[in-house]
Amino acid sequence: MHYFFVVFLTVFLAELGDKTQVATLLFATVRENSPYFVFAAAAGALIASSAVAVFLGTVAERFL
């Protein structure tokens, strides 16, 4: 469980203030966009990109 919090905190801090967060903020400023829609889309994108990173890390670990 300790590693969960280490990874969570590291990724959380790395994501603060980056281009992804700024883009999400800008999407949320559009009145036509539901905040729930923006949250779900942004969360889904982060999950998908994290899944790709974990997959590539697993593949790299096998061959490096």
C-alpha positions in Angstrom: 0.0 0.0 0.0 3.0 2.3 0.6 3.9 2.1 -3.1 0.4 3.2 -4.1 0.7 6.4 -2.1 4.2 7.0 -3.4 3.1 6.6 -7.0 -0.1 8.6 -6.4 1.7 11.5 -4.8 4.5 11.6 -7.5 2.0 11.6 -10.4 -0.3 14.0 -8.7 2.5 16.5 -8.1 3.9 16.0 -11.6 0.5 16.7 -13.1 -0.1 20.0 -11.2 0.2 23.0 -13.4 1.1 21.1 -16.6 -0.4 21.6 -20.0 -3.0 18.9 -19.4 -4.4 20.6 -16.4 -4.4 24.0 -18.2 -6.2 22.4 -21.2 -8.8 20.8 -18.8 -9.3 24.1 -17.1 -9.9 25.8 -20.5 -12.4 23.1 -21.5 -14.3 23.6 -18.2 -14.7 27.4 -19.0 -16.9 26.7 -22.0 -20.5 27.0 -20.9 -21.7 24.4 -23.3 -19.5 21.7 -21.6 -20.8 20.0 -18.6 -18.2 20.0 -15.8 -19.0 16.3 -15.3 -18.3 15.7 -19.0 -15.0 17.5 -18.8 -14.0 15.6 -15.7 -15.0 12.2 -17.2 -13.1 12.9 -20.4 -10.0 14.2 -18.7 -10.0 11.3 -16.2 -10.4 8.8 -19.0 -7.6 10.3 -21.0 -5.3 10.2 -17.9 -6.2 6.6 -17.3 -5.6 5.6 -20.9 -2.2 7.4 -21.1 -1.2 5.8 -17.7 -2.2 2.4 -19.1 0.1 2.9 -22.1 2.9 4.0 -19.8 2.5 0.9 -17.6 2.4 -1.4 -20.6 5.5 0.1 -22.1 7.3 0.0 -18.8 6.4 -3.7 -18.4 7.6 -4.5 -21.9 10.8 -2.5 -21.4 11.5 -4.3 -18.1 11.4 -7.6 -20.0 13.9 -6.6 -22.6 16.3 -4.2 -20.8 
